[in-house]
Amino acid sequence: MHSPFTTKLGTNYSPNDAEISEIEDLLVVPLLRLKQLDDGIAELQTALGKLKQERDDLGTFVNAHKALISPVRRLPLDIVQEIFVACLPTHRNCVMTAKEAPVLLGRICSAWRAISLSTPRLWASLHVVEPTHRHRHILNDKVTQRLEVVKTWLDRSGQCPLSISVDGPSHFHDISAFTSLFLRQLLPFAARWEDIALVAPTPALQELCSLRETDVPMLKRVSFLHHHHQSPEGFDWDRLAILGGERISSFEVAGTVFKPVELHVRWSQLTAFSMSGDPWAISESITLSCDTILAVITMCPALQRCAVIIDDRRPDAEPTTAPFELANLHTLEVFCNGSVDSVFKHFLRRLSFPQLRTFNLRGNASFDGVWETQSVDVLGQFFSELTKLEQFSIDRAVFIERSLVEVLSKLPPTLHDLRIDNFPWGDPDDAILSILAPSLPPFPCPGLQSLTITNCRNMGDDAVVYFVATRMVLASQGSGSGGVTPLKRIRIKFQRPLERDVMPDLRPFIEGGLKVSIQHASSHQSSPWRGLSDLPNTRPRFPGQAGQDWYRSPCHPSILYRGRALPAFTQSSPWVKGGECVASDDFTRDDPKVGGGKVL
């Protein structure tokens, strides 16, 4: 449309009185036409709304009838039950929450609820979290309600073998007699225990002393641990007769209570044995020397998986006795809480592992600055004999650099997965990667496909690029490179800010199928509002704590103070300590799908 004010439109021009009158006259016809268009649009929208309503009504009618012929309604009951069982977690026991199976399956419809309640296998595993609360009367109510839930859950399991795990109190002030109540609730079902795992104060195990070997005919796996702050004293393991169950094949115990003489386990039938817990909390009354651990291991010829803690600092020479062969052992983890020399000479070299495929070597460095001189020849000979080793994980602090270099150079060609974890005092530098990517043969670890290194500070970005490029180029040369296979995964976690982005340099290899994960620590930047009460977009401060960096982490329920985790006042997860949703929301909610507030 033509307008004499075209050049003035979109500017800051201010018209005079005459021009204002001219503009008003100019807009009379356009305003009328604009109203006509609005009316027309409104009529079309009304007609469109009626059509949409008719379509929605027809859609509801059609969908309701289609639901009647849905294939899922015609599935046989046994198929539906198998689908429900496939919904259960496979790596742990079921938790008391309506957010996952089996409880979630009962929240869909009455038919599914009936099926879930009539399928005992859905209720044959359970993880029990002992509730906590600062007020005693509230805690008593929560314990009573959770005990009822445990009984109801296990009653639904019919005659199925049971897998049960219990997480007792994890804080100093939570240690109470309530753990005994939960264990007492499990005793009537002991005949169906297949897998029992307890993390509880050791005195609470007194509740299990009334059981005999014959009371647990199905028991195969046993785990007795305690939280690190709880004293392991005050329990006589001689009285725990169920450890002698004739079908027990897996046994896990805290290193703080490991007294083999008192543990009446049928060692010869074990296929899995593990010592867990905090190695630094072991008292002087516990002997974890190489001889002690070796005496136990040699009683377990059928072992397939093993994890031990060894505290031995003897400078003795290597024994000359013939090694004991563990013909079936495929996974081994050793935590060295003393001299690495002693562990190799007096333990590892006295055993033979012809089928070992996974080896994890953990430990802590000496804080007094004294390191024993490790025998490079012993290390090299040991690793060269592991002819089927596929995965190797090591704490960097276990070895001095010269020994680590020797270990990496002697690893067998079958190795395809290497992980190096670092403590702050054991940080690898570029030399570690140089060992794995030499310019001339022999090439160590020719079968290496996956490399993970954590907590790096001194390792440079260029060393990472050189390592990847060298390995990939050697792999592309075929037989001329000594059989080097291409890398599939590389994961490096730096404990320093990003200095140079290496991803463009690695792009050709990534496009060829290499998976790369490189993480850097975020650089700390002070806020210009720091110290002010109206700090924008910041951590919520607690009343009376001005000037202190208290905040709640968005991804962790603990309270943090300057980056250090402190116990949370309340937590709300059935997977960890303090699960609050078990009784208050998930199991007693007045829901017509659940039957009006009934438990579960």
Summary of the structure (lengths in Angstrom):
residues: 600
radius of gyration: 33.5
end to end distance: 71.2
largest distance: 115.9
contacts: 1695
relative contact order: 0.07
helix: 38%
strand: 16%
